[in-house]
Amino acid sequence: MSTAEETAGGEAQAWGEVTPDAARRLLIAAVEAFAERGYHATTTRDIAGRAGMSPAALYIHYKTKEELLHRISRIGHEKALEILRTAARQEGTARERLAGAVSSFVRWHAGGRTTARVVQYELDSLGPDARDEILALRRQCDAEVRAIIEDGVAAGEFDVLDVKGTTLAVLSLCIDVARWFNVNGPWTPDEVGALYADLVLRMVGVGAK
């Protein structure tokens, strides 16, 4: 699966919000290069070459390499927040909503592992203003998961002593999937999502039924 096709749920229209086509090609090339070599080891020439374009063409669409990373990070975090917010707003018990949030979030990190690695692990490569923007999105992601857990505790569904710490553990567990998931491995994104939903429910004091 190419980086262009990696999305939660296996959609084939990743980065469709990025226009024109040349800007989208450059962004996809940057994702691949950052994931493979790391942000600091990647040059604008590397990115342009992967996109089949000249280095000068890159600057028509992006002023700096950091602008590319910032856009990748913002779009990725907005997608992550949308996934978690959608699950949190679903009808059903806290148990059902937490399982849905975890399975969806894990599927996104597995199915879009190349993108997710850049989105989640290159935060410190951003400048202060861009980093602050991404951190604000991360806090919103944290709040969505924390609210589900708080609902479960209040309803007597979950047995959690430290909601803040448990929220951090849940998100960390999901995010780490991008680091190890292998498309040629024994599990599909759906299977890993189901497994992690079960694990998280056990973390909060209930078992899958």
Sequence and secondary structure as in RCSB ss.txt:
>XXXX:A:sequence
MSTAEETAGGEAQAWGEVTPDAARRLLIAAVEAFAERGYHATTTRDIAGRAGMSPAALYIHYKTKEELLHRISRI
GHEKALEILRTAARQEGTARERLAGAVSSFVRWHAGGRTTARVVQYELDSLGPDARDEILALRRQCDAEVRAIIE
DGVAAGEFDVLDVKGTTLAVLSLCIDVARWFNVNGPWTPDEVGALYADLVLRMVGVGAK
>XXXX:A:secstr
  GGG  GGG S TTTTS SHHHHHHHHHHHHHHHHH TTT  HHHHHHHTTS HHHHHHH SSHHHHHHHHHHH
HHHHHHHHHHHHHTSSS HHHHHHHHHHHHHHHHHHTHHHHHHHHH GGGS HHHHHHHHHHHHHHHHHHHHHHH
HHHHTTS   S HHHHHHHHHHHHHTHHHH  TTSS  HHHHHHHHHHHHHHHTT    
